[in-house]
């Protein structure tokens, strides 16, 4: 049975700051969770949440114990 790990964090990335992620120059995002942990995940997971203003909001990342099957949702 797989155990899913849950990370909750907020992001505020302006559209200008997001450009290197969009271009593939930066491949990973590092975020600090509400509980103090740090989590790193592929920047491609942010694409559905990009607006003309960038990315802003609270998010939940879930993955298995090995960091596989990552899913990002707005909370």
Buried (B, 14 or more C-beta within 10 A) or exposed (E): EEEEBEBBBEBEBEEEEBEEBBEEEBEEBEBEBEEEEEBEBEBBBBEEBBEEEBBEEEBBBEBEEEEEEBEBEEE
